[in-house]
Amino acid sequence: MKLNILYFAWVRERIGHSQEAYETSAVTVADLITELMARDAGYAAAFADLSVICVAVDQELSDFAAPLSDCREVAFFPPMTGG
């Protein structure tokens, strides 16, 4: 399946770009992260501590167990704070 993956804030900085089209066979967000981490050191650094990363699947806040079937977009970003 082909996904559009978006990266925000320091996740984007570690990976080196803000978005990409990505072909995957991942079943869940966690599977996708495992694939991405294997790509290079930038991805590995960005996803090293999942406790500081949030995910949205098709613009809905999700968790790492979320299925990717029929999904078009996944976004990764740090937790948001109010202010």
C-alpha beads as a LAMMPS data file, in Angstrom:
LAMMPS data file: protein, C-alpha beads

83 atoms
82 bonds

1 atom types
1 bond types

-500.0 500.0 xlo xhi
-500.0 500.0 ylo yhi
-500.0 500.0 zlo zhi

Masses

1 110.0

Atoms # bond

1 1 1 0.000 0.000 0.000
2 1 1 1.171 3.532 -0.678
3 1 1 1.049 6.066 2.169
4 1 1 1.749 9.736 2.467
5 1 1 3.835 10.167 5.618
6 1 1 4.159 13.575 7.281
7 1 1 6.833 14.542 9.815
8 1 1 6.653 17.596 12.072
9 1 1 9.005 19.580 14.345
10 1 1 12.102 17.719 15.589
11 1 1 10.899 14.463 13.982
12 1 1 11.171 16.236 10.606
13 1 1 14.590 17.626 11.518
14 1 1 16.021 14.203 12.393
15 1 1 14.627 12.549 9.278
16 1 1 15.545 15.392 6.961
17 1 1 12.252 16.036 5.174
18 1 1 8.669 16.942 5.977
19 1 1 6.819 14.322 3.945
20 1 1 7.214 11.387 1.647
21 1 1 5.214 8.902 -0.377
22 1 1 6.082 5.471 0.955
23 1 1 5.207 1.979 -0.245
24 1 1 4.718 -0.406 2.677
25 1 1 3.369 -3.785 3.626
26 1 1 3.041 -2.751 7.289
27 1 1 -0.171 -3.790 9.023
28 1 1 0.016 -1.352 11.959
29 1 1 1.689 1.954 12.756
30 1 1 4.211 0.034 14.899
31 1 1 5.111 -2.126 11.886
32 1 1 5.559 1.005 9.790
33 1 1 7.888 2.515 12.399
34 1 1 9.970 -0.671 12.413
35 1 1 10.323 -0.445 8.617
36 1 1 11.233 3.227 8.760
37 1 1 13.827 2.762 11.519
38 1 1 15.635 0.206 9.361
39 1 1 16.075 2.756 6.555
40 1 1 18.842 4.860 8.102
41 1 1 20.218 6.507 11.247
42 1 1 17.982 9.584 10.906
43 1 1 14.813 7.497 11.101
44 1 1 16.289 5.392 13.900
45 1 1 17.059 8.557 15.893
46 1 1 13.618 10.050 15.255
47 1 1 11.804 6.940 16.487
48 1 1 14.245 5.905 19.253
49 1 1 11.875 6.981 22.056
50 1 1 8.250 6.438 21.099
51 1 1 7.049 7.899 24.392
52 1 1 7.719 11.365 22.946
53 1 1 6.016 10.839 19.581
54 1 1 2.340 11.144 18.692
55 1 1 0.736 9.691 15.591
56 1 1 -2.312 10.544 13.513
57 1 1 -3.795 8.185 10.932
58 1 1 -5.837 9.965 8.279
59 1 1 -5.867 13.073 10.517
60 1 1 -7.233 11.237 13.583
61 1 1 -5.070 10.866 16.696
62 1 1 -4.162 7.202 16.992
63 1 1 -1.815 4.854 18.766
64 1 1 0.957 2.620 17.512
65 1 1 -1.354 -0.407 17.357
66 1 1 -3.659 1.354 14.863
67 1 1 -4.244 -0.624 11.664
68 1 1 -3.139 0.860 8.362
69 1 1 -5.652 -0.886 6.108
70 1 1 -7.405 1.630 3.852
71 1 1 -5.221 4.398 5.301
72 1 1 -3.841 7.157 3.096
73 1 1 -1.873 9.369 5.497
74 1 1 0.191 8.918 8.656
75 1 1 1.641 11.877 10.557
76 1 1 4.297 11.800 13.288
77 1 1 4.822 14.723 15.664
78 1 1 5.893 15.527 19.229
79 1 1 3.211 15.889 21.922
80 1 1 1.386 19.192 21.822
81 1 1 1.306 21.554 24.764
82 1 1 -1.104 24.342 25.582
83 1 1 -0.173 27.847 26.334

Bonds

1 1 1 2
2 1 2 3
3 1 3 4
4 1 4 5
5 1 5 6
6 1 6 7
7 1 7 8
8 1 8 9
9 1 9 10
10 1 10 11
11 1 11 12
12 1 12 13
13 1 13 14
14 1 14 15
15 1 15 16
16 1 16 17
17 1 17 18
18 1 18 19
19 1 19 20
20 1 20 21
21 1 21 22
22 1 22 23
23 1 23 24
24 1 24 25
25 1 25 26
26 1 26 27
27 1 27 28
28 1 28 29
29 1 29 30
30 1 30 31
31 1 31 32
32 1 32 33
33 1 33 34
34 1 34 35
35 1 35 36
36 1 36 37
37 1 37 38
38 1 38 39
39 1 39 40
40 1 40 41
41 1 41 42
42 1 42 43
43 1 43 44
44 1 44 45
45 1 45 46
46 1 46 47
47 1 47 48
48 1 48 49
49 1 49 50
50 1 50 51
51 1 51 52
52 1 52 53
53 1 53 54
54 1 54 55
55 1 55 56
56 1 56 57
57 1 57 58
58 1 58 59
59 1 59 60
60 1 60 61
61 1 61 62
62 1 62 63
63 1 63 64
64 1 64 65
65 1 65 66
66 1 66 67
67 1 67 68
68 1 68 69
69 1 69 70
70 1 70 71
71 1 71 72
72 1 72 73
73 1 73 74
74 1 74 75
75 1 75 76
76 1 76 77
77 1 77 78
78 1 78 79
79 1 79 80
80 1 80 81
81 1 81 82
82 1 82 83
